[in-house]
Amino acid sequence: MAQHDEREMFEPHSDLSPRERRIYAAYELAYTLVDFGAAAAFLVGSVLFFRDATKTAGVWCFVVGSLLFAAKPSIRLARELRHLGRGDVQSLARKAAGD
């Protein structure tokens, strides 16, 4: 049992098929890209607020950044619904338990 726990720690998705691992990785990549996009939008928006002439563009950057931040839980939900759809209730239960 200790080996199983150790493997789960370093390879938490070792029970997934190669195709499912690629799909999981795509969800993770999308999540990370959205995170970077949101951070960049907020950074640019903040800089644009230094000048009156660019404040409107800054507001739009904040709106885009906010939409990207809202997309993050949507990506997680889509991934979890995919797990549920393939009958992987155990993965979701482990996640809910904090394992």
Contacts in CASP RR format, 6 or more apart in sequence:
PFRMAT RR
TARGET T0000
AUTHOR 0000-0000-0000
METHOD contacts of the structure
MODEL  1
MAQHDEREMFEPHSDLSPRERRIYAAYELAYTLVDFGAAAAFLVGSVLFF
RDATKTAGVWCFVVGSLLFAAKPSIRLARELRHLGRGDVQSLARKAAGD
7 14 0 8 1.000
8 14 0 8 1.000
13 20 0 8 1.000
13 21 0 8 1.000
13 24 0 8 1.000
16 24 0 8 1.000
20 86 0 8 1.000
23 82 0 8 1.000
24 79 0 8 1.000
27 75 0 8 1.000
27 76 0 8 1.000
27 78 0 8 1.000
27 79 0 8 1.000
27 82 0 8 1.000
30 75 0 8 1.000
31 72 0 8 1.000
31 75 0 8 1.000
31 76 0 8 1.000
34 68 0 8 1.000
34 71 0 8 1.000
34 72 0 8 1.000
34 75 0 8 1.000
35 68 0 8 1.000
35 72 0 8 1.000
37 65 0 8 1.000
37 68 0 8 1.000
38 65 0 8 1.000
38 66 0 8 1.000
38 68 0 8 1.000
38 69 0 8 1.000
38 72 0 8 1.000
41 61 0 8 1.000
41 62 0 8 1.000
41 64 0 8 1.000
41 65 0 8 1.000
41 68 0 8 1.000
42 61 0 8 1.000
42 62 0 8 1.000
42 65 0 8 1.000
44 58 0 8 1.000
44 61 0 8 1.000
45 57 0 8 1.000
45 58 0 8 1.000
45 59 0 8 1.000
45 61 0 8 1.000
45 62 0 8 1.000
46 58 0 8 1.000
48 54 0 8 1.000
48 55 0 8 1.000
48 57 0 8 1.000
48 58 0 8 1.000
48 61 0 8 1.000
49 55 0 8 1.000
49 58 0 8 1.000
80 92 0 8 1.000
80 95 0 8 1.000
83 91 0 8 1.000
83 92 0 8 1.000
84 92 0 8 1.000
END
